[in-house]
Amino acid sequence: MTVLVLYGLLFSSVIGLFGFYKKALSFSGMGGAIFVGTTIFAFGGYAWGGLLLLFFVSSSALSFFKAKEKAHLAEKFDKGYRRDLAQTLANGGAAALVAIMAFLLPAGGWWIAFVGIMATVTADTWATELGVLANTAPRLITTGHPVAQGTSGGITLLGMLAALSGAAVIALAATAIFSGGGPPLRLFAAGAVGGLAGALFDSVLGATMQAIYYCDVCQKETEQKYHRRCGHTPTRMTRGRAWLNNDWVNFISSVVGGLIAWLVGYGLIH
């Protein structure tokens, strides 16, 4: 295990520093990426670390894809495109915990749950980064009513296809790397279904329970308590729960996606 810790620390540090240099990560985000990466490598091994790398590289690349066209949406999102500590833990914290559990309790389908978690955060990130580029207005997942671009809980056909693609890529990679002792088709189905379901659950939380604020200065909705676009003007909450920001939504959704993948690939069979 010592070798894996050293390899994980070295590998995660290189990726973290590269992400910081490319402005995909803030300084705290770099620390979070190193912590999550080292933990997953140390307790899960190379296959687990490989999926984490696939998520980070693909998500970071998409965040820079047509960045100018997406720049205006910064006024709505709680965080910028540089992931901070909370964001790295929200996307990788559950995966790190599952890796630790797999080391402590080897039996139990932990690999499938991990695949579901990574498929969820990948699907959600791909849907966000590509869905906002759709030519059609997004619709709220709970009511179907048209909403502004970047609205929490808003979905588009392009975003849904991106989510499905992200989940499928992780599931396919997981199947190619390691089937976990089970049928490859079952693992792929578990990852794809869990990832897409987790991403949809993310949208439902965003439309119903996530804290959303309103800026009286520019008269626009935002996820920010203090609207950066308007000089960090205090905003007022219009719906949701004050504690449930986007980071918590991502974390909870990743747990749900992992659980659904586990049920599909392991729990309903054993």
C-alpha positions in Angstrom: 0.0 0.0 0.0 2.9 2.3 0.7 3.9 2.2 -3.0 0.4 3.1 -4.0 0.3 6.0 -1.6 3.6 7.4 -3.1 2.4 6.8 -6.6 -0.9 8.4 -5.9 0.7 11.4 -4.2 3.1 11.9 -7.0 0.6 11.4 -9.8 -2.1 13.5 -8.1 0.4 16.3 -7.4 1.4 16.4 -11.0 -2.3 16.6 -12.1 -3.1 19.1 -9.4 -0.2 21.4 -10.3 -1.1 21.1 -14.0 -4.7 22.0 -13.2 -3.7 24.9 -11.1 -1.3 26.1 -13.9 -4.1 25.8 -16.5 -6.5 27.6 -14.1 -8.8 24.7 -13.9 -8.2 24.5 -10.2 -7.8 27.2 -7.5 -5.0 26.8 -4.9 -7.4 25.1 -2.5 -8.8 23.1 -5.3 -5.4 21.8 -6.1 -5.0 20.7 -2.5 -8.4 19.0 -2.7 -7.5 17.2 -5.9 -4.2 15.9 -4.5 -6.0 14.7 -1.3 -8.8 12.9 -3.2 -6.5 11.5 -5.9 -4.0 10.2 -3.3 -6.8 8.6 -1.3 -8.4 6.9 -4.2 -5.0 5.6 -5.6 -3.9 4.4 -2.2 -7.0 2.5 -1.2 -8.5 1.6 -4.6 -5.5 1.2 -6.9 -4.7 2.1 -10.5 -8.1 1.2 -12.0 -9.9 3.5 -9.5 -7.3 6.3 -10.1 -7.7 5.9 -13.8 -11.5 6.6 -13.7 -10.8 9.7 -11.5 -8.3 10.9 -14.1 -10.7 10.4 -16.9 -13.3 12.5 -15.1 -10.9 15.3 -14.3 -9.3 15.5 -17.8 -12.6 15.4 -19.7 -14.4 17.8 -17.3 -11.5 20.3 -17.3 -11.3 20.2 -21.1 -15.1 20.8 -21.5 -14.9 23.7 -19.0 -12.6 25.5 -21.5 -14.6 24.5 -24.5 -16.3 27.6 -26.0 -15.5 29.4 -22.7 -16.2 32.8 -24.2 -19.8 31.8 -25.1 -20.3 30.5 -21.6 -18.7 33.4 -19.8 -21.9 35.4 -19.3 -23.3 32.6 -17.2 -20.8 33.2 -14.4 -23.3 35.7 -12.9 -25.7 32.7 -12.2 -23.3 30.0 -11.0 -22.1 29.9 -7.4 -18.5 29.2 -8.4 -16.3 30.1 -11.3 -14.6 27.7 -13.7 -11.6 27.2 -11.3 -12.7 24.4 -9.0 -12.0 25.1 -5.3 -11.6 22.7 -2.3 -15.4 22.3 -1.8 -15.9 21.5 -5.4 -13.2 18.8 -5.5 -14.6 17.2 -2.4 -18.2 17.5 -3.7 -17.2 15.6 -6.9 -14.6 13.2 -5.4 -15.4 12.9 -1.7 -17.9 10.1 -1.9 -15.6 8.2 -4.3 -12.7 8.5 -1.8 -14.9 7.2 1.0 -16.0 4.2 -1.2 -12.3 3.5 -2.0 -11.5 3.4 1.8 -14.5 1.1 2.4 -13.4 -1.2 -0.4 -10.0 -1.5 1.3 -11.5 -2.2 4.7 -14.3 -4.5 3.6 -13.2 -6.0 0.2 -16.5 -7.8 -0.5 -19.7 -5.9 -1.3 -19.6 -4.4 -4.8 -17.7 -1.3 -3.9 -16.2 -1.0 -7.4 -19.7 -0.8 -8.9 -20.7 1.9 -6.5 -17.5 3.8 -7.3 -18.2 3.6 -11.0 -21.7 4.9 -10.4 -20.3 7.9 -8.5 -17.8 8.8 -11.1 -20.4 8.3 -13.9 -22.7 10.7 -12.0 -20.2 13.5 -11.5 -19.0 13.1 -15.1 -22.5 13.1 -16.5 -23.5 16.1 -14.5 -20.4 18.1 -15.5 -20.7 17.2 -19.2 -24.4 18.2 -19.1 -23.6 21.5 -17.5 -20.7 22.4 -19.8 -22.4 21.4 -23.0 -26.1 21.9 -22.2 -25.7 25.6 -21.8 -24.6 25.8 -25.4 -27.9 24.5 -26.7 -29.8 26.7 -29.1 -33.1 26.0 -27.4 -34.2 27.4 -24.0 -33.8 24.9 -21.1 -36.9 23.6 -19.4 -37.3 23.1 -15.7 -37.1 19.3 -15.0 -40.0 19.4 -12.6 -42.5 21.5 -14.5 -41.3 21.7 -18.1 -41.5 25.5 -18.1 -38.9 27.4 -20.1 -36.2 29.0 -17.9 -33.1 31.1 -18.5 -29.8 29.5 -19.5 -27.8 28.3 -16.5 -30.9 28.0 -14.2 -30.5 25.2 -11.6 -32.8 22.3 -12.6 -33.0 23.4 -16.2 -32.4 20.7 -18.8 -32.0 20.6 -22.6 -31.9 17.8 -25.1 -28.2 18.5 -25.7 -27.5 18.5 -22.0 -29.3 15.1 -21.6 -27.3 13.6 -24.5 -24.1 15.0 -22.9 -25.1 13.4 -19.5 -25.8 10.1 -21.1 -22.5 10.2 -23.0 -20.5 11.1 -19.9 -22.0 8.3 -17.9 -21.5 5.8 -20.8 -17.9 6.8 -21.2 -17.1 6.2 -17.6 -19.1 2.9 -17.6 -17.3 1.7 -20.8 -13.9 2.7 -19.4 -14.7 0.9 -16.1 -15.7 -2.2 -18.0 -12.6 -2.2 -20.1 -10.3 -1.7 -17.1 -11.9 -4.1 -14.7 -15.2 -5.9 -14.5 -15.0 -6.5 -10.7 -15.6 -10.1 -11.1 -19.1 -9.7 -12.6 -20.5 -9.7 -16.1 -19.1 -6.8 -18.1 -22.5 -5.9 -19.6 -24.0 -5.7 -16.1 -21.2 -3.4 -15.0 -21.7 -1.2 -18.0 -25.4 -1.0 -17.5 -25.0 -0.2 -13.8 -22.6 2.6 -14.4 -24.6 4.1 -17.3 -27.9 3.9 -15.5 -26.5 5.0 -12.1 -24.7 8.0 -13.7 -27.6 9.2 -15.7 -30.0 8.7 -12.7 -27.6 10.6 -10.5 -27.3 13.5 -12.9 -31.1 13.7 -13.2 -31.4 13.7 -9.4 -29.0 16.6 -9.4 -31.3 18.5 -11.6 -34.3 17.7 -9.5 -32.5 18.9 -6.4 -31.5 22.0 -8.3 -35.1 22.7 -9.3 -36.6 22.1 -5.8 -34.3 22.3 -2.8 -31.1 24.0 -3.8 -30.7 27.6 -2.4 -31.5 30.1 -5.2 -31.2 33.9 -4.7 -32.4 37.0 -6.4 -30.3 40.1 -7.0 -32.4 43.3 -6.8 -29.8 45.3 -8.5 -29.8 43.5 -11.8 -33.1 41.7 -11.2 -31.7 38.2 -12.0 -31.7 34.9 -10.2 -28.3 33.5 -9.1 -26.8 30.8 -6.9 -24.6 33.4 -5.2 -25.3 34.9 -1.7 -23.3 37.9 -2.8 -23.6 38.7 -6.5 -20.2 39.2 -7.9 -21.4 40.8 -11.1 -23.0 43.6 -9.0 -20.0 44.3 -6.8 -20.8 41.5 -4.3 -24.2 42.9 -3.6 -26.1 40.8 -1.0 -28.9 38.8 -2.6 -32.1 37.4 -1.0 -33.0 33.8 -1.1 -36.2 33.0 -3.0 -36.4 29.2 -2.7 -34.7 26.2 -1.5 -32.7 25.4 1.7 -30.0 27.8 2.8 -27.5 25.1 3.5 -28.0 23.2 0.2 -25.7 24.9 -2.2 -24.4 23.4 -5.5 -21.5 21.6 -3.8 -23.9 19.7 -1.5 -26.2 19.0 -4.5 -23.3 17.5 -6.4 -22.2 15.4 -3.4 -25.6 14.1 -2.6 -26.3 13.3 -6.2 -23.0 11.4 -6.5 -24.1 9.2 -3.6 -27.5 8.6 -5.1 -25.9 7.6 -8.5 -23.4 5.3 -6.7 -26.3 3.6 -4.8 -28.4 3.1 -7.9 -25.4 1.6 -9.8 -24.8 -0.7 -6.8 -28.4 -1.8 -6.8 -28.4 -2.4 -10.6 -25.1 -4.2 -10.7 -24.9 -5.9 -7.3 -27.6 -5.3 -4.8 -30.6 -6.7 -6.8 -28.7 -9.8 -7.6 -27.0 -10.8 -4.3 
